[in-house]
Amino acid sequence: MAHRLNEKSRNPKLGNMQWGVYKHSKHSVRIFAEVENAPGREVARDARATITIMKIKDGVEVPLETTDLTKREELVLNDIPLVAYDAVRVEGEPIPWMIPEVPYQSKGVYDIGLKHITNIGPGQRNGAIILEVTRLKDKPYYYLRVFSEYGAGVVKIPSPEFYHYRLRCVLEPGIYRFYLQVSADKAYPITGVMEVDMVKGEIRFLKPRQEPISLSRLEPVDKSKLIARLDPFN
């Protein structure tokens, strides 16, 4: 019994989740969740972060519909969403880590490396990147990219050669609730909840609680200038 208790006390323990915000440009912000593995524990292996997105309509939480997705012809050039327009569903979908575990990376389509698995050492932190919001000059005023397991940067397809964002989805203006879960081998999962309000131009952090941020402070940009391009700081 003592051996089992001692072994359990060494298991990784995820905690101290904090929401993070950084300006990707003067026009956009990126939101991530930072998670810590407790000091003195084993490495949190195969850590994954997944999201579920719900729409808030008339104060009620409802599943996403096709009309919540930005139409394909209105997407920024080279934005490629993974969500099927005829069967909209974002439930328990993986998002990328800021520092993925390279040896664990498997390949997706076109042999593009996946970035949704990592290891977190004892007393160390890592961040899972969730989305990017860009303020536009004209309606719809905001452009919301939700990232996928392929990462938050642009990827290159060799033939034909071009760069693009391989996204989970791009959402139309509205109010959306994001449920986040982070899990790892031998560790209890932890959860977080946030809302993106493109009506009031605000992001609210509900669990754990943090001060909301205003999107109105971003400098508006013309949508035609948003194109996929190499960025060494992604």
Beta strands, then each sheet from edge to edge (+ up, - down):
strand 1: 14-25
strand 2: 28-37
strand 3: 44-57
strand 4: 60-62
strand 5: 79-81
strand 6: 93-94
strand 7: 118-120
strand 8: 125-135
strand 9: 142-147
strand 10: 155-158
strand 11: 161-171
strand 12: 175-184
strand 13: 187-197
strand 14: 202-207
strand 15: 209-214
sheet 1: 1+ 2- 8+ 9- 11+ 5+
sheet 2: 1+ 2- 8+ 9- 11+ 10-
sheet 3: 4+ 3- 6+
sheet 4: 4+ 3- 7+
sheet 5: 4+ 3- 12+ 13- 14+ 15-
end
